[in-house]
Amino acid sequence: YKTNVQTFGGALDTIRRLRGVRFNWQPAQNDNQRAQIGFIAQEVEAILPELVTTDENGYKSVSYSNAVPVLV
């Protein structure tokens, strides 16, 4: 059911442009105060816009599971 299938070229260069970060959620956003590891959605959006969604309130999130093909 897929069309326009193309090999993802330059994956390593793309991954090198991503900046991994450690962070804590603000208490109002999440009860889990443990440090998290991830990306800043706005930074990912500039490199891999297919991985970022924006909700009706303008909050952005990264689909980490969709990053797997690029990482592999």
C-alpha positions in Angstrom: 0.0 0.0 0.0 3.1 2.3 0.0 4.0 4.5 -2.9 7.0 6.6 -3.7 9.3 4.3 -1.6 12.8 5.6 -1.4 15.9 4.7 0.5 16.6 7.1 3.3 20.1 8.4 2.3 22.5 10.2 4.6 21.0 8.8 7.7 24.2 9.0 9.7 24.6 12.7 8.8 21.0 13.3 9.8 21.4 11.6 13.2 24.6 13.6 13.9 22.5 16.8 13.5 20.1 15.7 16.3 20.9 17.0 19.8 20.0 14.5 22.6 19.2 16.2 25.9 18.5 15.3 29.5 15.6 17.2 31.1 13.0 17.2 33.7 9.3 17.9 33.1 7.8 20.9 34.8 5.6 19.6 37.7 2.4 20.8 36.1 3.2 18.7 33.0 4.1 15.4 34.5 4.2 13.9 38.0 7.4 12.0 37.1 10.3 14.1 38.4 13.0 11.7 37.2 15.4 13.0 34.6 14.3 12.1 31.0 16.3 11.7 27.8 15.0 12.9 24.5 15.0 15.6 22.0 13.6 19.1 21.7 10.7 18.8 19.3 11.4 22.2 17.6 15.0 21.1 16.9 13.9 17.7 15.5 11.2 19.4 13.4 13.9 21.4 11.6 15.8 18.2 10.7 13.1 15.5 10.4 9.7 17.2 10.3 7.9 13.8 9.7 8.7 12.9 13.4 6.9 15.9 14.9 3.3 16.5 15.5 1.6 19.7 16.9 -1.6 19.4 18.9 -4.6 21.8 18.9 -2.9 23.9 21.7 0.4 24.3 19.7 2.3 21.7 21.8 4.8 19.7 19.8 5.8 16.1 20.4 8.3 13.7 18.9 7.3 10.3 17.6 10.3 8.4 18.9 9.2 5.1 17.4 9.2 6.6 14.0 12.9 7.6 14.4 13.9 3.9 14.5 14.3 3.5 10.7 16.7 6.5 10.6 18.7 5.2 13.6 19.0 1.7 12.0 
